[in-house]
Amino acid sequence: MVKVDITLLAIEARGWAGALFRRLSRNDGDLVQVYNHFIEIFFQLYLAFKYNASQTNKIDDWGEKQKVFDSLFYNDILHGKFIPEKLLKYFDAFMDDMIKCGIYNLTIGEFYGKRGLNV
């Protein structure tokens, strides 16, 4: 059995997602290198999550979502499609499911921010 720290993977993936977003919005820096790092971490995070998500019983349509994410990784990315904007949108949706499952928790400041409260 291999244990994975999903929280650390999620934090690192969020960092690379932010770096990719910044480079896309400014159209500067080494976009390809950041994109590649983000894919590597996001894929690790996805694999660590996908076999545990259904066990939480908190995502009703996980089977359908898993097909979409598998298609993203195994059809689009694996076959060389360069899709940074799409990847960022999928990552955002993926993080929402991780939070819903309770596998990854928001920091208290993020939680209050999502609720519109001041900390």
C-alpha positions in Angstrom: 0.0 0.0 0.0 1.3 3.4 -0.9 0.3 6.4 1.1 0.1 9.8 -0.5 -0.3 13.2 1.2 -3.0 14.7 -0.9 -2.8 18.0 1.0 0.8 18.5 -0.1 0.0 17.6 -3.7 -2.9 19.9 -3.7 -0.9 22.8 -2.3 1.9 22.2 -4.9 -0.7 21.9 -7.7 -2.4 25.1 -6.7 1.0 26.8 -6.8 1.7 25.6 -10.3 -1.9 26.5 -11.4 -1.3 30.0 -10.1 2.1 30.2 -11.9 0.4 29.0 -15.2 -2.4 31.5 -14.8 0.0 34.3 -14.2 2.1 33.4 -17.3 -1.0 33.1 -19.4 -2.5 36.4 -18.3 0.8 38.3 -18.8 1.9 36.3 -21.8 5.4 36.1 -20.4 7.9 33.7 -18.9 8.4 30.0 -19.7 4.9 28.9 -20.2 5.7 25.4 -21.5 7.9 24.5 -18.5 5.3 25.7 -16.0 2.5 23.9 -18.0 4.6 20.7 -17.9 5.2 21.0 -14.1 1.5 21.6 -13.5 0.5 18.6 -15.6 2.9 16.4 -13.6 1.5 17.4 -10.2 -2.1 17.6 -11.3 -1.9 14.0 -12.7 -0.4 12.7 -9.5 -3.1 14.4 -7.5 -5.8 13.1 -9.8 -4.5 9.5 -9.5 -4.3 9.8 -5.7 -7.9 11.1 -5.6 -9.7 9.2 -8.2 -9.7 5.8 -6.5 -10.8 7.3 -3.2 -13.5 9.7 -4.4 -16.3 7.2 -4.8 -15.7 5.8 -1.3 -16.7 9.1 0.3 -20.2 9.0 -1.2 -20.1 12.8 -1.5 -19.9 13.2 -5.2 -23.1 11.9 -6.9 -21.8 11.9 -10.4 -18.1 11.0 -9.8 -18.3 8.1 -12.4 -19.2 10.7 -15.1 -16.6 13.2 -13.9 -13.9 10.5 -13.8 -14.6 9.8 -17.5 -14.1 13.5 -18.3 -10.9 13.7 -16.4 -9.6 10.5 -17.8 -10.3 11.8 -21.3 -8.5 15.1 -20.5 -5.3 13.2 -19.3 -5.3 10.1 -21.5 -6.7 11.6 -24.8 -5.9 15.3 -24.9 -2.7 15.7 -22.9 -1.1 12.3 -23.6 -1.6 13.0 -27.3 0.1 16.3 -27.2 -2.7 18.8 -27.2 -1.5 22.0 -25.5 -4.5 23.2 -23.6 -3.5 25.4 -20.6 -6.8 27.3 -20.3 -8.9 24.2 -20.4 -6.5 22.5 -17.8 -6.9 25.4 -15.4 -10.7 25.2 -15.6 -10.7 21.4 -15.0 -8.4 21.9 -12.1 -10.8 24.4 -10.5 -13.7 21.9 -10.9 -11.5 19.1 -9.5 -10.5 21.1 -6.5 -14.2 21.8 -5.8 -14.9 18.0 -5.7 -11.9 17.4 -3.5 -13.2 20.0 -1.0 -16.7 18.6 -1.2 -15.4 15.1 -0.3 -13.5 16.4 2.7 -10.3 14.9 1.3 -8.8 18.3 1.0 -9.8 21.2 3.3 -9.7 24.9 2.7 -7.7 27.0 5.0 -9.9 28.9 7.5 -9.3 32.2 5.7 -10.3 30.7 2.4 -13.4 29.2 4.0 -14.6 32.5 5.4 -13.7 34.2 2.1 -15.9 31.8 0.2 -18.7 32.6 2.6 -18.2 36.3 2.2 -17.2 36.8 5.8 -14.3 38.9 7.0 -11.7 37.1 9.2 
